[in-house]
């Protein structure tokens, strides 16, 4: 099997602004005639840390394979749920509305994410027309694109925030907590850091339960006709998109 490696370029673009605060995406664009399929990639960080540089390697590798990649900065942490989903939903619609300029096929846009970014990717795909997530209009509305995606690929998704929160709280003390802390590469991967991040972003357990992707299953019945989901890590706990043949 021959692997074709393409040249690509990168560009940082402010895709939305909240007051005097811009949010940026890094666009990895393969060289060639196109138009190319696109994937919006969401970084990890426990809903409170990280930025678009967290997906640099994926962006480079996938652009070399012929995909246009948009790695996003989005609101998180103290901006609280559902701020991230508002930005992600908007970014998908914004990218489609600018597809001509970016040499993208607007009918071939997917989502991908890692860890908490995997959770956000699945939730964004399953609730593409949630009125909270769609509150920011794109341009003058002359061309109406929604946030439908053709596929979702997730790795180690924190697919059930409430379950993870309760599990982690049970390990805040004792030998298990000490071993966990020793093996965690960063503070926000340790039990107390995980709990703090949940409380910062989600506020309470009701929000965590509401933010579980399967809680919205069936709200958009036609999603499964065009989209599939593939994942790794917590594969046994990753939901199917409504009506889809594909699972994690």
HELIX and SHEET records of a PDB file:
HELIX    1   1 UNK A   52  UNK A   55  5                                   4    
HELIX    2   2 UNK A   56  UNK A   64  1                                   9    
HELIX    3   3 UNK A   77  UNK A   79  5                                   3    
HELIX    4   4 UNK A   83  UNK A   97  1                                  15    
HELIX    5   5 UNK A   99  UNK A  102  1                                   4    
HELIX    6   6 UNK A  116  UNK A  126  1                                  11    
HELIX    7   7 UNK A  161  UNK A  169  1                                   9    
HELIX    8   8 UNK A  175  UNK A  183  1                                   9    
HELIX    9   9 UNK A  187  UNK A  189  5                                   3    
HELIX   10  10 UNK A  191  UNK A  202  1                                  12    
HELIX   11  11 UNK A  205  UNK A  210  1                                   6    
HELIX   12  12 UNK A  213  UNK A  216  5                                   4    
HELIX   13  13 UNK A  223  UNK A  225  5                                   3    
HELIX   14  14 UNK A  235  UNK A  237  5                                   3    
SHEET    1   A 7 UNK A   8  UNK A  18  0                                        
SHEET    2   A 7 UNK A  21  UNK A  30 -1                                        
SHEET    3   A 7 UNK A  68  UNK A  72 -1                                        
SHEET    4   A 7 UNK A  36  UNK A  42  1                                        
SHEET    5   A 7 UNK A 104  UNK A 114  1                                        
SHEET    6   A 7 UNK A 151  UNK A 155  1                                        
SHEET    7   A 7 UNK A 228  UNK A 232  1                                        
END                                                                             
